[in-house]
Amino acid sequence: MKVVGLVSGGKDSCFAMMKCVQYGHQYALCAADRCAGQFAAVGRFRWASVSCNLCRMHGSAVIQKENTRIHKASPLRGKHHNLGYTMTTGDEVEDMFILLNEVKQQIPSITAVSSGAIASDYQRLRVESVCSRLGLVSLAYLWKQDQSFLLQEMIKTGISAIFVKVAAIGLDPSKHLGKELSYLKPHLVKLKELYGINVCGEGGEYETLTLDCPLFENARIVLDEFQILLHSSNSIAPVGILHPLAFHLEHKQETGSMVASNGPKEIHLVRDVQRDCPQRCEEKRDPAVVAIHSTEVNRRKLQISKTEKSDAFSVSCWLQDTCKTSADLQEDLNVVLNKIELHLMEFNFSWENVLYIHLYIADMSKFAVANETYVKYITQDKCSFGVPSRSTIELPLLQVGLGRAYLEVLVAKEQSKRVLHVQSISCWAPSCIGPYSQATLHKEVLHMAGQLGLDPPTMLLCSGGPSAELEQALENSEAVAKSFNCSILKSAVFFAIYCSPSFPTSERQNIHEKQEAFLKKMKLVHLDCGNMTDMLNPVFLYVLVPGLPKSASVEVKPILYAADNEAAEIDHVMPDQSTKVAQSYWGFQPEHWHDLGLQECIIHSKICAVILSITAEVASRIYVDAAAGTNQENVDAQISLSKGQMERIARFCIYRLDKILVENCFAWDDATNLRIYFPTSLHISHETLSLIFATAFDEFAEMSARVETGKEPVFSLIPVLGAGKSATSMDDIITCELFVRKSQAPH
């Protein structure tokens, strides 16, 4: 990509530019904000440096292929101080919008913006906001990187920077201003050990001016004269700045450089940009189109399933078009999204309340079309608390009599979610280029977006095949988990691992071994750190699907338990089961084989995650149990099942799941979602199987007061190519995924 670098004159923005070149991007120009007055940036909110008057020098020191330099002349002024950002007239972010808008007009080939954000959400979110409005990609290669490592790398790669502001305990203006970063590194490391300062200055401890670096092919900056100004004489952490009085460029001899130059060196122009901020062009949905969609909603055969509880519920919507083949994905997805939107409005909710979205489509080659349709409904503007996390999977929808789009949303009745939505490309974890987030935390449950085996800085699938993709996807999941102070090793409750049929069956054993090896490696790391207390035993579900985004082989979707109190211990003590005896229904009596294919992760009185796999062996036992005392028929579970056999399986699933809930003091009203996966090899339609399970739940409701059934079923029926507890055994007849979370009592 062709990149414009946001430079402040400091080490971070210069090193970020170097990382962009390292990852194959091409710099077209540098862009900087100029302060109103020589040191007006002191104490401001954002990335401006006290050395901003020297940014012009950087433009002349770097050789570029373009002959334009853009320099922003408007003063910085911060009016919107919240963490999230919405367009605010007169705010400093709008100055950046003007600057980058001018850049884009002058060089239309610009597609990305680089910034030096390391840990500041405030800075990153504002750059991402501007990039989103201008259709640019945000590059933040320093984001979430270890500061000690970054400091070492900056010095090692040849960045020469001096301190131009200090404001921290242990930093003395008279001693440290004007000193080289490399010279002060040992002192910074010592201050980190003593006081916990940020060694890269991310807490405002210090600011720097880069005098030279490998990007400066043309010249280095020489500071001839300066003075030290004391801004605050605080005895513990005095604040001082370096005021440059005289400086010049010292031209270098032509040597090899990391900046490619395909032609003769050019004289670079510096241009000031001063104009009113253009109004943002909002994309609005045409009322006529909305009306058409509403008409379609009423005309098409839409189905809804819903679980409901005191503080959250899930809603699924699909097209039951057994007689009508839908025109295309866009039409079907419009109808389904509109139906969900209308359903939310009936309960005075909106997309703002949605925590997570499962987007199932019939053809992954139409992924771009799905996104274009999706963003007409779900945007950052509509979700001020953060857009929901999302996974997108291709399912064999048409083969079981469904339309081309199937949507499942998890809805919270109140606004207490915490969302991580990083759109910048970085070395941290894959970016979310679009209106969905990496993870959403709600009531101690972390719902993570589906993670592919993408190399974060390049956003390309890693090489090495499915096993390598799985390891990278798990590493990406761990990076996201760390942002919430948890780990997929210690905190994971559930893993869904979606597999594409694009790799041979022989590779599936490698996938299973890689998953176990990765978790074992992480366990050893935690053992070395002494962090092995309160580990959970997560449940695993492998699902074979027709396709995944970016033609990936594997996608990982974890759910984690993130306790409010980081030091809180997980209560593993099981409840007294002497008074919690599950009743028998449909003649089922407890048998040892009932636990075959059963996985459960129980956090007492809080969370219950269950995978119930009805394998061929379990199915045969269910049939034999049903035929006890009569002439038992020889049942081959591998062939198409009769309606009676499937009805028996449905009843057993409900009976066995209810037994788990009773024994662990949970109720069906606590269920967040119940997904039932069935393979297309059963040769049964979605409508038929849905009716079988709905009837079984109705029968259960008549026999027990533990569940109430309404006009919508309480489960989502998901067609797949296969499912199972490991990559080598994705051949279940039916797989149930139940997730239950007790509502927290109000404080």
C-alpha positions in Angstrom: 0.0 0.0 0.0 1.0 3.6 -0.5 1.2 5.2 2.9 1.1 8.7 4.4 2.9 8.9 7.8 1.5 11.0 10.6 4.7 12.4 12.2 5.1 14.4 15.3 8.9 14.5 15.2 9.3 11.9 17.9 10.8 8.4 17.9 7.5 6.5 17.8 6.1 7.9 14.6 9.5 7.5 12.8 9.9 3.9 14.0 6.3 3.2 12.8 7.3 4.5 9.4 10.3 2.1 9.4 8.0 -0.8 10.3 5.7 0.0 7.3 8.7 -0.1 5.0 9.7 -3.4 6.6 6.3 -4.9 5.8 6.5 -3.9 2.2 4.5 -0.7 2.1 5.6 2.4 0.2 5.8 5.9 1.7 4.5 8.7 -0.5 4.8 11.5 2.0 4.8 12.7 5.6 2.0 14.7 7.2 2.3 16.6 10.5 0.2 18.9 12.7 1.8 22.2 13.5 1.1 23.7 16.8 -0.2 27.2 17.4 2.9 28.7 19.0 6.2 27.1 19.6 5.2 24.9 22.6 1.4 25.0 22.5 1.3 21.2 22.5 2.6 20.8 26.0 -0.2 19.2 28.1 -2.4 18.5 25.1 -4.3 15.3 24.8 -2.9 13.7 21.7 0.4 12.8 19.9 1.7 16.3 19.3 5.3 16.8 20.3 6.9 19.9 21.7 9.3 19.6 18.8 6.5 20.0 16.2 8.2 23.1 14.6 11.0 20.7 13.4 8.6 18.4 11.5 9.4 20.3 8.3 13.0 19.1 8.7 11.9 15.5 8.7 10.2 16.1 5.3 13.5 17.3 3.9 15.5 14.5 5.5 13.6 11.6 3.9 13.8 10.8 0.2 10.4 10.0 -1.3 9.1 9.4 -4.8 6.4 12.0 -4.5 7.2 15.7 -4.6 4.6 16.9 -2.2 4.9 17.4 1.6 1.7 18.3 3.5 2.1 20.3 6.7 -0.9 21.2 8.8 -1.0 24.8 9.9 -4.2 24.9 12.0 -3.7 24.9 15.8 -4.5 21.8 17.8 -7.5 22.0 20.0 -9.1 19.1 21.9 -12.8 19.5 22.6 -13.9 15.8 22.5 -12.3 14.2 25.5 -14.1 10.9 25.7 -12.4 7.7 24.8 -14.6 7.0 21.8 -14.9 9.7 19.2 -17.7 11.2 17.2 -17.3 14.1 14.8 -17.0 17.3 16.8 -16.7 20.6 15.1 -13.5 22.4 16.2 -11.8 19.4 17.7 -8.2 18.7 16.8 -9.3 15.4 15.1 -11.1 17.4 12.5 -7.8 19.2 11.8 -6.4 15.8 11.0 -9.4 15.0 8.8 -8.7 18.2 6.8 -5.1 17.3 6.5 -5.6 13.7 5.3 -8.5 14.7 3.0 -6.1 17.2 1.3 -3.5 14.4 1.1 -6.0 12.1 -0.6 -7.0 14.7 -3.1 -3.4 15.5 -4.1 -2.3 11.9 -4.2 -5.3 9.6 -4.9 -3.1 6.5 -4.8 -2.7 6.9 -1.0 -4.5 4.1 0.7 -3.1 3.9 4.3 -2.1 6.1 7.2 0.7 5.2 9.7 0.8 6.4 13.3 3.0 5.6 16.3 0.3 4.6 18.8 1.7 2.1 21.3 -0.9 1.9 24.1 -3.1 5.0 23.7 -6.7 4.0 22.8 -7.4 7.7 22.7 -5.0 8.3 19.9 -5.7 5.0 18.0 -9.5 5.4 18.0 -9.2 9.0 16.6 -6.9 8.0 13.8 -9.2 5.0 13.0 -12.2 7.3 13.0 -10.6 9.7 10.4 -9.4 6.8 8.3 -12.8 5.2 8.3 -14.4 8.4 7.1 -11.9 8.8 4.3 -11.8 5.1 3.3 -8.1 4.7 4.4 -6.4 1.9 6.2 -4.9 2.6 9.6 -1.4 1.1 10.2 -0.3 1.0 13.8 2.6 -1.4 13.9 3.7 -0.4 17.4 0.3 -1.1 18.9 0.3 -3.3 22.0 4.0 -4.1 21.6 6.1 -4.6 24.7 7.7 -1.2 25.5 11.0 -2.6 26.7 11.3 -4.5 23.4 10.3 -1.5 21.3 12.9 0.7 23.1 15.6 -1.8 22.4 14.6 -2.2 18.8 14.5 1.6 18.2 18.0 2.0 19.4 19.2 -1.1 17.7 17.9 -0.1 14.3 19.6 3.3 14.4 17.1 5.8 15.6 18.9 8.8 17.1 16.5 10.8 19.2 16.9 13.3 22.0 14.7 14.2 25.0 12.8 17.4 24.4 10.3 17.1 27.3 10.4 15.3 30.7 7.6 15.0 33.2 8.1 12.0 35.5 9.7 11.0 38.8 13.4 10.4 38.2 13.7 12.6 35.2 15.4 16.0 35.7 15.1 18.7 33.1 18.5 20.1 33.8 20.1 16.6 33.5 18.2 14.8 30.9 16.8 17.2 28.3 18.9 17.1 25.1 20.3 13.7 26.0 20.2 10.8 23.5 17.7 8.0 23.9 20.4 5.4 23.8 22.3 7.1 26.5 19.3 7.3 28.8 18.1 3.8 28.2 19.7 2.2 31.3 18.2 5.1 33.4 14.8 4.4 32.0 15.0 0.7 32.7 16.0 1.5 36.3 13.0 4.0 36.7 10.7 1.3 35.4 12.0 -1.1 38.1 11.7 1.5 40.8 8.5 3.4 39.9 6.9 1.4 37.1 7.2 4.2 34.4 6.6 3.5 30.8 10.1 3.2 29.2 8.7 4.4 25.9 7.1 7.4 27.5 3.5 6.3 26.8 2.3 7.7 30.1 3.6 11.2 29.2 6.9 10.7 31.0 8.9 12.2 28.2 8.9 13.2 24.6 11.6 13.0 22.0 12.8 14.6 18.7 14.3 12.3 16.1 17.5 13.7 14.7 18.4 10.8 12.5 17.2 7.3 11.5 17.5 4.9 8.5 14.6 6.7 6.8 16.6 9.9 6.7 18.5 9.1 3.5 19.0 12.7 2.5 20.1 14.4 5.7 20.3 14.4 9.4 19.1 17.2 11.7 21.7 19.0 13.8 20.5 21.0 16.8 22.9 24.0 17.0 21.4 25.9 20.0 18.6 25.4 22.5 17.5 26.5 25.9 15.8 24.6 28.8 12.5 26.0 30.0 11.1 24.9 33.3 7.3 24.4 32.9 6.7 23.1 36.5 9.2 23.0 39.4 7.4 20.2 41.2 10.0 18.6 43.5 9.0 15.1 42.8 8.4 15.2 39.0 9.5 18.6 37.5 8.3 19.3 34.0 10.7 20.9 31.5 11.0 21.4 27.8 13.8 21.9 25.4 13.3 25.0 23.2 15.3 24.7 19.9 16.8 28.1 18.9 18.9 27.1 15.9 19.2 24.0 13.8 20.2 22.9 10.3 20.3 19.9 8.0 23.5 18.1 7.5 23.3 16.3 4.2 24.5 12.7 4.0 26.5 11.0 1.3 24.5 8.7 -0.8 24.4 5.2 0.8 22.0 2.3 0.8 18.7 3.0 2.5 15.6 1.2 3.5 13.5 3.8 1.5 13.3 2.8 -2.1 13.9 5.4 -4.7 13.2 4.7 -8.4 14.3 7.9 -9.8 16.3 11.1 -9.3 16.1 12.9 -6.0 13.6 15.7 -6.1 13.1 18.9 -4.3 10.2 18.4 -1.9 7.6 21.1 -1.4 6.0 21.9 2.0 2.4 22.9 1.8 0.2 24.4 4.5 -3.4 23.3 4.6 -5.9 25.8 5.9 -9.6 25.3 5.1 -12.9 24.6 6.7 -13.6 21.1 7.6 -15.9 19.5 5.0 -19.1 18.0 6.3 -19.1 14.3 6.7 -21.2 12.5 4.1 -23.4 10.1 6.0 -24.7 7.1 4.2 -28.5 7.0 4.8 -30.8 4.2 4.0 -33.4 5.1 1.4 -36.8 5.1 3.1 -38.2 3.6 -0.1 -35.7 0.7 0.1 -36.6 0.2 3.8 -40.2 0.0 2.8 -39.5 -2.6 0.2 -37.5 -4.6 2.7 -40.4 -4.4 5.1 -42.7 -5.7 2.4 -40.3 -8.6 1.7 -40.2 -9.4 5.4 -43.9 -9.8 5.5 -44.0 -11.8 2.2 -41.1 -14.2 2.7 -41.4 -17.2 5.0 -39.2 -16.1 7.9 -38.7 -18.1 11.0 -37.5 -16.9 14.4 -36.1 -18.8 17.4 -35.4 -17.2 20.7 -34.1 -17.9 24.2 -35.1 -15.3 26.8 -33.9 -14.6 30.3 -33.8 -11.7 32.7 -30.9 -9.8 31.2 -30.0 -11.3 27.8 -31.5 -13.4 25.0 -30.5 -14.8 21.6 -32.6 -14.5 18.4 -32.1 -16.4 15.2 -33.7 -15.7 11.9 -33.7 -17.6 8.7 -35.7 -18.0 5.5 -37.7 -21.2 5.2 -37.9 -21.2 1.5 -38.5 -24.8 0.6 -40.5 -23.9 -2.5 -38.9 -20.6 -3.6 -35.3 -20.3 -4.5 -34.2 -16.8 -3.4 -32.8 -14.4 -6.0 -29.4 -13.7 -4.3 -27.6 -13.3 -1.0 -28.1 -9.5 -0.9 -31.9 -9.9 -1.0 -32.0 -12.6 1.6 -29.7 -10.8 4.0 -31.6 -7.6 3.7 -34.8 -9.4 4.6 -33.2 -11.2 7.6 -31.4 -8.1 8.9 -34.6 -6.1 8.6 -36.6 -8.8 10.4 -34.1 -8.8 13.3 -34.1 -5.0 13.4 -37.9 -4.9 13.6 -37.9 -7.6 16.3 -35.5 -5.7 18.4 -37.6 -2.5 18.0 -40.6 -4.4 19.3 -38.8 -4.7 22.7 -37.4 -1.2 22.5 -33.9 -2.5 21.7 -31.6 -1.7 18.8 -28.3 -2.9 17.3 -26.7 -1.0 20.2 -27.9 -3.9 22.5 -26.4 -6.6 20.4 -23.3 -8.3 21.9 -22.5 -10.9 19.2 -23.6 -11.9 15.7 -23.2 -15.2 14.0 -23.6 -14.5 10.3 -24.2 -17.6 8.2 -24.2 -17.4 4.4 -24.7 -20.0 1.7 -21.7 -18.9 -0.5 -18.4 -17.5 1.0 -17.5 -16.1 -2.5 -20.2 -13.5 -1.7 -18.5 -12.4 1.5 -17.9 -8.8 0.1 -21.6 -8.6 -0.8 -22.6 -9.7 2.7 -20.4 -7.0 4.3 -21.8 -4.3 2.0 -25.3 -5.3 3.1 -24.4 -5.7 6.7 -23.0 -2.2 7.1 -26.3 -0.7 6.0 -27.8 -1.8 9.3 -24.9 -2.1 11.8 -22.6 0.9 12.1 -20.4 2.6 14.7 -22.8 5.5 14.7 -25.7 3.2 15.7 -23.6 1.5 18.4 -22.0 4.2 20.5 -21.0 1.6 23.1 -19.2 -0.4 20.5 -20.2 -2.6 17.5 -20.9 -6.3 18.3 -18.3 -9.0 17.7 -19.0 -11.3 14.8 -18.1 -14.6 13.1 -19.0 -15.4 9.5 -19.3 -19.0 8.3 -20.5 -20.6 5.1 -23.2 -23.2 5.8 -25.0 -25.7 3.5 -28.2 -23.7 3.8 -29.7 -24.4 0.4 -29.2 -28.1 0.8 -31.6 -28.2 3.7 -34.3 -26.0 2.2 -33.2 -22.6 3.6 -32.5 -19.2 2.0 -29.0 -17.8 1.5 -28.7 -16.0 4.8 -29.1 -17.0 8.4 -28.5 -14.7 11.3 -28.1 -15.3 15.1 -27.7 -12.4 17.5 -27.0 -12.3 21.2 -28.8 -9.3 22.8 -28.3 -7.7 26.2 -31.2 -5.8 27.9 -28.9 -3.2 29.4 -25.7 -1.3 28.3 -22.9 -2.8 30.4 -20.8 -4.3 27.6 -17.1 -3.5 27.0 -16.0 -3.7 23.4 -12.5 -4.1 21.9 -12.6 -2.8 18.3 -9.2 -2.3 16.8 -9.3 -1.4 13.1 -5.6 -0.6 12.7 -3.3 -3.1 11.1 -0.6 -3.9 13.7 1.6 -6.7 15.0 -0.8 -7.3 17.9 -3.7 -9.2 16.4 -5.7 -9.2 13.2 -7.5 -5.9 12.6 -11.3 -5.6 12.2 -11.7 -3.6 9.0 -15.4 -3.1 9.3 -18.2 -2.6 11.8 -17.4 -5.6 14.1 -15.1 -5.9 17.0 -12.5 -8.4 18.2 -14.3 -9.2 21.4 -17.2 -8.1 23.7 -17.2 -8.5 27.4 -20.6 -8.7 29.1 -21.3 -9.9 32.7 -17.9 -11.7 33.0 -18.3 -13.5 29.7 -15.9 -12.6 26.9 -17.4 -13.3 23.5 -14.6 -13.4 21.0 -14.9 -12.9 17.2 -13.9 -15.8 15.0 -10.1 -15.8 14.6 -8.4 -16.9 11.4 -4.8 -17.9 11.1 -3.8 -14.4 9.8 -0.4 -12.9 10.3 -1.4 -9.6 12.0 1.1 -7.2 10.3 0.4 -8.5 6.8 -3.2 -9.7 7.2 -2.4 -12.7 5.1 -3.0 -16.3 6.0 0.2 -17.8 7.4 2.0 -20.4 5.4 2.4 -24.0 6.5 -1.1 -25.4 6.0 -4.1 -26.0 8.4 -1.9 -26.8 11.4 0.0 -23.6 11.1 -3.2 -21.6 10.6 -4.7 -23.2 13.8 -1.6 -22.2 15.9 -1.7 -18.7 14.5 -5.4 -18.4 15.2 -4.9 -19.5 18.8 -2.0 -17.0 19.2 -4.3 -14.3 17.9 -7.0 -15.4 20.3 -4.5 -15.2 23.2 -3.5 -11.6 22.2 -7.1 -10.5 22.3 -7.7 -12.3 25.6 -4.7 -10.5 27.2 -6.4 -7.2 26.5 -9.0 -8.3 29.0 -6.5 -9.5 31.5 -7.2 -13.2 30.9 -5.9 -16.1 28.9 -7.4 -18.8 26.6 -5.5 -21.3 28.7 -6.8 -20.3 32.1 -10.1 -18.6 31.2 -11.5 -20.4 28.2 -14.9 -22.1 28.7 -15.6 -23.1 25.2 -13.8 -23.4 21.8 -15.6 -23.8 18.5 -13.1 -24.7 15.8 -14.6 -24.4 12.3 -12.8 -26.5 9.7 -12.9 -26.2 5.9 -13.1 -29.4 3.7 -10.3 -27.9 1.6 -7.7 -30.0 3.3 -7.5 -33.8 3.3 -8.8 -36.0 6.1 -5.2 -37.1 6.9 -4.5 -33.5 7.9 -7.2 -33.5 10.6 -5.1 -35.5 13.0 -2.4 -32.9 12.7 -5.0 -30.2 13.6 -6.0 -32.0 16.7 -2.4 -32.6 17.8 -1.5 -28.9 17.1 -4.4 -27.7 19.3 -3.2 -30.0 22.2 0.4 -29.0 21.7 -0.3 -25.3 21.7 -2.3 -25.5 24.9 0.4 -27.6 26.5 3.1 -25.1 25.5 1.0 -22.3 27.0 0.6 -24.4 30.1 4.3 -24.7 30.5 4.7 -20.9 30.1 2.2 -20.3 32.8 3.9 -22.9 35.0 7.1 -21.0 34.7 5.4 -17.9 35.8 3.6 -19.7 38.7 0.1 -18.9 37.2 -1.5 -22.3 37.2 -4.2 -21.8 39.8 -7.9 -21.8 39.0 -7.6 -23.3 35.5 -10.7 -24.2 33.6 -11.3 -27.3 31.5 -12.9 -25.9 28.3 -15.2 -27.9 26.1 -14.2 -28.3 22.4 -16.5 -28.5 19.3 -15.1 -29.1 15.9 -17.4 -28.2 13.0 -16.9 -29.0 9.3 -18.3 -26.2 7.1 -18.2 -25.6 3.3 -16.1 -22.4 3.6 -14.5 -19.8 5.7 -13.5 -16.1 5.0 -10.3 -15.6 3.0 -10.4 -19.3 2.0 -9.0 -20.2 5.4 -8.7 -23.8 6.5 -9.5 -23.1 10.2 -11.3 -20.5 12.3 -11.3 -20.5 16.1 -14.1 -19.0 18.2 -13.5 -19.0 21.9 -15.7 -17.9 24.9 -13.9 -17.0 28.1 -14.8 -16.4 31.7 -13.3 -13.0 32.7 -13.9 -12.4 36.4 -14.7 -8.9 37.5 -12.0 -9.2 40.2 -8.8 -10.4 38.7 -7.7 -11.9 42.0 -11.0 -13.7 42.5 -10.7 -17.5 42.6 -13.0 -19.6 40.6 -15.3 -21.7 42.7 -14.9 -25.3 41.6 -16.9 -26.7 44.5 -19.9 -28.6 43.1 -23.3 -28.1 44.7 -24.8 -30.6 47.1 -26.5 -33.0 44.7 -28.4 -34.9 47.4 -31.4 -32.6 46.9 -30.8 -32.1 43.2 -32.0 -35.2 41.6 -33.0 -35.0 37.9 -36.3 -36.5 37.0 -36.6 -39.1 34.3 -38.6 -38.3 31.2 -39.8 -40.4 28.2 -38.8 -43.5 30.2 -35.1 -42.7 30.2 -33.3 -44.0 33.3 -29.7 -43.1 34.3 -27.1 -45.2 32.5 -23.3 -45.0 32.3 -23.4 -44.6 28.5 -25.3 -41.4 28.9 -22.0 -39.7 29.5 -20.5 -40.8 26.2 -19.9 -37.9 24.0 -20.5 -35.4 26.9 -18.3 -32.5 27.7 -19.1 -29.9 30.3 -17.3 -26.9 31.9 -19.1 -25.7 35.0 -18.3 -22.6 37.0 -20.5 -23.2 40.0 -23.5 -20.8 40.2 -22.2 -18.8 37.3 -21.6 -20.6 33.9 -22.4 -23.9 32.4 -21.1 -24.9 28.9 -22.1 -28.2 27.5 -21.4 -30.2 24.3 -23.5 -33.3 23.9 -22.5 -35.4 20.9 -24.9 -38.0 19.6 -22.5 -40.4 17.9 -23.4 -43.5 16.1 -22.7 -45.6 19.2 -24.8 -43.3 21.4 -27.6 -43.3 18.8 -27.6 -47.1 18.7 -27.9 -47.3 22.5 -30.8 -44.9 22.4 -32.6 -47.1 19.9 -31.9 -50.2 21.9 -33.1 -48.5 25.1 -36.3 -47.6 23.3 -36.8 -51.2 22.0 -36.1 -52.8 25.4 -38.5 -55.7 26.0 -39.4 -56.0 22.3 -37.8 -57.5 19.3 -34.9 -55.1 18.9 -34.4 -54.0 15.3 -30.9 -53.9 13.8 -30.2 -50.2 13.5 -27.5 -48.9 11.2 -26.8 -45.3 12.4 -24.9 -44.5 9.3 -27.9 -44.6 7.0 -30.8 -42.1 6.9 -32.8 -42.2 10.1 -36.5 -42.8 10.4 -38.7 -40.1 11.9 -39.3 -42.2 15.0 -35.5 -42.6 15.5 -34.9 -38.9 15.2 -37.7 -38.1 17.6 -36.1 -40.5 20.1 -32.8 -38.7 19.7 -34.4 -35.3 20.2 -36.0 -36.4 23.4 -32.8 -37.9 24.8 -30.9 -34.7 24.1 -33.4 -32.6 26.1 -33.5 -35.2 28.9 -29.7 -35.3 29.2 -29.2 -31.5 29.0 -31.9 -31.0 31.6 -30.2 -33.5 33.9 -26.9 -31.5 33.7 -28.8 -28.2 34.5 -30.6 -29.7 37.5 -27.5 -31.3 39.0 -25.6 -28.0 38.7 -28.4 -25.7 40.0 -29.2 -24.1 36.6 -32.6 -23.5 34.9 -33.6 -23.4 31.3 -34.3 -19.7 31.8 -30.6 -19.2 32.3 -29.8 -20.5 28.8 -28.1 -17.9 26.6 -28.2 -20.2 23.6 -28.9 -23.7 22.5 -27.5 -24.7 19.1 -28.2 -28.0 17.5 -25.9 -29.0 14.7 -26.9 -31.6 12.1 -25.1 -32.9 9.0 -26.5 -32.7 5.6 -25.7 -36.4 5.3 -28.9 -37.1 7.3 -30.9 -36.1 4.3 -33.5 -34.3 6.4 -34.8 -30.9 5.8 -34.3 -28.1 8.3 -38.0 -27.6 8.6 -38.7 -31.3 9.4 -35.9 -31.5 12.0 -37.0 -28.2 13.6 -40.5 -29.5 14.0 -39.2 -32.7 15.7 -37.2 -30.8 18.3 -40.0 -28.2 18.8 -42.5 -31.0 19.4 -40.0 -32.7 21.9 -39.7 -29.4 23.8 -43.5 -29.0 23.9 -43.8 -32.5 25.3 -41.1 -31.7 27.9 -42.9 -28.5 28.9 -46.1 -30.5 29.5 -44.2 -33.0 31.7 -42.1 -30.4 33.6 -42.5 -26.9 34.9 -38.8 -26.3 34.2 -39.3 -24.9 30.7 -41.9 -22.8 28.9 -42.4 -22.9 25.2 -43.9 -20.1 23.1 -44.5 -19.5 19.5 -40.8 -19.5 18.7 -38.5 -22.5 19.4 -35.8 -22.0 22.1 -33.0 -23.5 19.9 -31.1 -22.7 16.8 -30.8 -25.5 14.3 -27.6 -25.3 12.3 -26.9 -27.4 9.2 -23.2 -28.4 8.8 -21.1 -30.9 6.9 -20.1 -32.5 10.1 -19.4 -31.9 13.8 -17.7 -33.7 16.7 -15.5 -33.3 19.8 -12.2 -33.6 17.7 -11.0 -32.8 14.2 -10.8 -36.6 13.5 -14.4 -37.4 14.6 -16.6 -34.8 13.0 -19.3 -37.4 12.3 -21.9 -36.9 15.0 -25.5 -37.5 14.1 -26.6 -34.6 16.3 -24.4 -32.2 18.3 -25.9 -29.9 21.0 -24.1 -26.8 22.2 -25.7 -25.3 25.3 -24.4 -22.2 27.1 -25.9 -21.1 30.3 -25.1 -18.1 32.5 -27.0 -17.2 35.6 -28.1 -13.6 35.9 -26.1 -11.6 38.4 -28.0 -10.2 41.3 -28.2 -6.4 41.3 -25.6 -4.8 43.5 
